[in-house]
Amino acid sequence: MVYSFRFPSVGDNANWLPVTDYLPKFSAEGSDNFLLKTVLPVISSEYRLNSDVGEYLILARDFSPGYFEGHQYLNRPLYSFLIFLSSRFLSPVFNSTYGILFGIAIILNFVFISAAIILFYKLLSGVFRTFSETKAFKIAFLSSLLLIFSPFVHSFLIQPMPEMLTSFGVVLNLYLLYKYTQKPTLFKLAVFSLLGGVMMLCKMFFAIPLFVLLLAIYYRRFREGVIFFVLFAVPVILWYIWVTKVWGIPYYIHEVQHWKMGIWVFSIPGMPWQESLKIFVDAIPNFVKAVLHSFVFIPIIFAAIGTRAVCDKSKKVLGSALLAAVFLMVFLIHLYLYRHTFMLFPAIYPAAILGIEWLSSYFVRFGKFYPVIFEVAGIAAIIAVSSINIYKFYYYLN
């Protein structure tokens, strides 16, 4: 994961700023100037900061109602809170300057993605245990390796943004759901639901509750689905009560109020029919395009082939439900961002490994080492292409 520092993936538009341009926005102290102007450029002259970074660090600097009032991230405080909490533990040694908060955020990103990779490995080891133990290990290990060297991790590991925490939240929810299905109990359902709700305070990635809803409908587990959604809403409700009753400041969701995310569909009856039709017609092409870009094409090709190797109906249902949930989410928010569609990685990467293995079987006729050579070449190709600057690649294609 350290390679992200050496080969940073950054955008080349106004939303990605060189470190020297970002310093005046923070009115940085002397120690911050040394860190951001001297240390980071030595790591890489290409290093830039996303424009959202400042908003998270501002909230982490002083987690108080004065900072949150009217703030665009009022509804998702978890990432900033964890940075703030970590800085409190270090306050006897370091002052909470923006440079220190920046460093804490990057360390937390390493912790979150490391935990996500471990859980991802354990999840896949369990899901594919119906295959041989060796094959389950191979799928879990290589899928985790692809996650480590993915364009998503490559891009956001080095940004003080909640993307690593989001990926951890996705894997955590899937892992807890898997453990629940192995031996269902009300306690497991409650823990799964509440932790899922907590993750919504990191980022409003509501593809996860949509995923659970689709599975509950498909398997006719309506009672468990209702319990999940009630408990899932508890953390958000408690945060709302804290903001409005304890802090006494207005609560709102910036994405809904200003971008109409999730509620724009109610405007369809008042739209010209041509405009409404265009939105629906473009939905699937836009989604496919975003998925292809988020994985930089090659894993998607292998994954499409790998689905042929999945004979277990339950695995196909899980993959299809996750695909449908992410599609519904990006359609409802009417924003097809690759960092959202990349959350399909729990389905894409295992399928890609299966696809590579299935194709490699055709090389047995040439000798026993040729399948191994093909598999190594396939994994190496995915990692190599994922290591390019995804943003420059994306803008080049557009």
N, C-alpha and C positions, 0 to 999 in steps of 0.2 A: 504493500500500500504506500510505502514511502516514495515510490516512483512518481506519484502524483505531484510531489513537490518538484521533482526534477523536470517533469514534462507537463506543466500545468495546461489544462484545457480551459481556455477562457474565450469569451465572446469578443467580437471586434466592433461592437456598437457602443452607443452612449451609456448602456446599462452596465458596462464592464470598464472600470476605471483603473489606470495605473496607480500604484500605491502613492506616488508623489502628488497626484491629483486628489487623492482621497484625504490626505492629512488635514487640509484646511477645514474639512467638514467636521472633524473631531476636535479642532483646536488642540492638537495633541501635545502632551507634555514632552519634556526632553527625552525621557526614557523611551517613549513611544516613537519619537522621531528616529532614535537609534535602531529600534527594532524594525520599524516599517520602511525606513529609508536606506538602512545599511545592511541589515541581516537578510531580509527577504529578497532584495535584488541579487545578492550573492547566490542565493538558492536558485533563482531563475529570473532573468531580465523580463520574461514574458508574464510574470505573476501579476494578476490584476484582482480587484475586488468587485464583487457584484454590488449593484446599487442598493440591494436590500440589506446588506450586511450592517450598515449603520443603524437601521431601525432596530434590529435585534440587540445590538450592543448598547444602544441608548437605554432600552428597557432593562438590560442586565446591569447597567451602571447603578441604577437606583430603582428597585422594584417597588414603586409607590404609586398611589393614585394620581399624583401630579404628572407623572410620566405617561401613565396609561390613558388619561382622559382624552378622548377623541383620537387615540392612536389607531392606526390601521391594523395593528396586530393585537388589539384588545381581546379578541376572541381566541387567540392561540398563544398563551403566555408560557407554555411549558419549557420551551428551549431556553428562552431568556431567563426563566426562573432557575433552571439548573445551572446556568452560567453564574447567575447572581449568588446562588447558594454556595457554589464552589469557591467563589471569590471571598465569601464571608469566612470560610474555613482558613483561607490564606491571608486574611487581613492582618494578622499579627506580623506577617513577614513582608507582604507586598501591599502597596496601595492599589485600589481598584481603578487603575488608569485604563484607558481604552486598549492600550497595548497589552496589558496583563489580561484583560477580558478576552482579547483576540486570541492570545495563547491558550487560555483555558478552554475556549470554544473549540479550537483545533484538537486539543487533547481529548475533549469529550467526544468529538467526531470519531477519533480513533477507537475510543471505548465502545461507542454505539455500533460502529460497523464491525468491529471485532466480535461483539456479542451477537450481532446479526448473522455473521458467518458461522459461528459455532452452532447457533440454533438452526440455521439453514441446513447445515450438515446433519444434525441430529434429526431434523424433520424428514429429510430425504432418505436417510438411513432407515427410518421407520416406515415411511410410505412405500418404499420399494423393497421391503423385506420379503415380499411375496416372490421376488426373484431370488437368485442365489445370494448368499452372503457376500461373495466376492463382487458380484455385479452391483449389488446395492451400495457397497463401499465405493466402487468405481464411479457410479452416477453421483453419489453424494459428494465425493472428494472433488471430482472434476467440475461439477456445477458450482461448488464453493470457490474453486480456483477461478472460474470465469467471472464470478461475482467480484472477487478481489480485483481483477484486472478489467472490470467493466468500464465503459465510457461514463457511466453514472458516478461511480466511485472516483474515477479519474478526474471528473469535473468538480465534484462538490466536497470531497474529503477535505480540501484545503480552503474551503470557504466557511466562515462563521455563519452558517445557515442550517436549518433543521432537517435537511435532506437525509443525513445519515441516521438521525433519530427516527425519521419517517420510515426508512427502510427497515430499521430494527422493529418498529411498531408493526409493520406488515408481517414480517417473519414471526414475531412474537404471537400475533393473533392467529396465524395459521398453525403454529406449533401448539398453542393452547387448545385450539379447536380440534386438532388431531388427537391430543391427549384426552380430550373430553369424549371423542367418539370411541376411543378404545375401551373406556369404562365410564359411562355417563353417571355423574352425580350432580346434585343441585349445587354443591359447593364448587365443583369445577366450573359449572356453568356461570355461577356468580363471579368467580375470579376472572374467567375469560371475558365476561361482559364488562365488568368494571374496568379492567386494564385496557380493554379496547376503547372504552369511553375516555379514559385518561389520555390515550394516544391522540384522540381527536383534539385535545388541547395543545397538541404539538402542531398539527396541520389538519385542516378539514378534508382529510382524505377519506371521503365517505364511500369509496368503493368497497371497503371492508364490510360495513353494515349491509350494503347492497348484496355483497357476496353471500353473507350469512342468510339474508332474506331469500335469495334465490334458492339456496340449498334447503332452507326450511320449507319452502313451497314445493320444491321438487320431491323431497322425501316425506312430505306431509307431516312435518314435525312442528305444527302450528303453535302448540303450547310452549315449547322451548323457544321458538322464534319470538313470541310475545315477551317471555321473561327476559330474553336477551336484549330486546330493544328498550324495555323499561329500565333495566339496570345499566345498559349502555349509555342512557341519557343522564344518569345520575351525576357523573363528574362535571358535565357541562352545566347542569342545573345548579350545582353547588357553586361553581365559579360565577355564574350569573348572579346568584344570591349574594355572594361575597362582594362583587363589583357594585351592585346596586344598593344593597342594604348596609354593608360595612363601610365601603369606601364612599358610597353615595354619589357615584358618577354614572352617567347614562351608558347603557350597554348597547352595542350595535355590532353588526358583522359587516366589515368594510366591503368584502367581496360581493355581498348581496346588495347593500345599499348603493354602492357606486358602480358596480359592474353587472348587477342583476343576475349573478350566478345562481343557477338553480330555480330562479323564478321567472326568467325571461320567457319560458314556455307559455306562461299565462298571457303574454302579449301577442301570441300568435293569431288569435281571432281578429285582432285589430290591424295586423300586418297586411300589406298587399300579398295576394296569393302567390305571386311569382317569387317574392322574397322568402316566404315561408317554405315553398317547395324547394328552393335552392338550398336552404339550411338542411333539409332532410336528405336531399340528393347528395349533398357534399359530405354528409356525416361519415359514412363508411370510408370513402377515399381519404378524407382528412385523418381519420383514425389509423388506417393502414399506413399512410405516409408517416405519421408520428411514430408508430411502432417500429417501422423500418429504420427511421433515423435514430431512434433511441437505442437500438441495438447495433447500429451500423451494418444492417443487412445480413451479414453472413450467418449469425446464429438463427435468424428467422428462417432462412432457407433450410438449414439442417433440422430445425424444430418441426417444420412442415413435413419433412420426410420422417422424422422420428415418431410422429403420431401414429404411423403405420405399425410401429413396434408395440404400441400400447393396446393390449387386448382386454385389460381389466376395465369394465364399464365404469366403476366408481372413480377411477383415475381420470377417465375422459370427462365425467360429469364435473369433477373438481376443476379441471383445466378450463372447460367450457364456461363454468359459472364465474371463474375469475376473469376470463376474457370478457364476458358479457357485463360484469360489474364495472370493470375499468372503462369499457366503452360507454356504458350508461352515464358514468360519472363525467367523463370528458365531454360527452354530448350535452349533459345538463348544464355544465358550467360554460359550455360553448367556447372551450379553450383547449386546443390540442397541443399540449406541451410534452416534450420527450421525457422530462423528469417525472411526469405523471404516468405515461404509458410504460415507462421502464419498470414500474411496479408489477408488471407481468413476469418479472424474472423468475419467481418460484415455479412457473409453468414452462417458460421458454428455455431456460438453461438445461433442465433435465431432459426435455424433449430434444434439444440440440445434441446432447451427448448420445442419446439413443439413435438419433439420425446419423451421426458420425459412425457409430458402431455398426448400424445396419448397412451403410454404404461400404464400410471396410470389409464386410463379409464377401464382397464380390472380388476382392483381391487375393483370396485364399488360393485360387487356382495358380497364381504366379509364385507362391511360396509362403511359408508360414510367417515370415517377417513383414511382408507387404501390408497386411492389415494393420499391424502396429505402426508402421511408417505412416500410413494414411491417417490414422487416428491422431498421432503426434502432430502431423502437418495440419490437420483440421483445427486442433486446439491452438496451435501456434498461430495460425492465420487469424482466428478470432481475437486472440490477445494482441497481435500486432496491429490489426485494424482498430481495435478498441483503444490503442495507445496514441492514436492521432488526436489532434485538436478537433474535438467533435463539433465545436461551434464553427470553426473555419470550414470544415467539411460541409456542414449544414448550409452555411451561407453560399458556398460555392455551388451546391446543387440547386439553390434557389436563385 
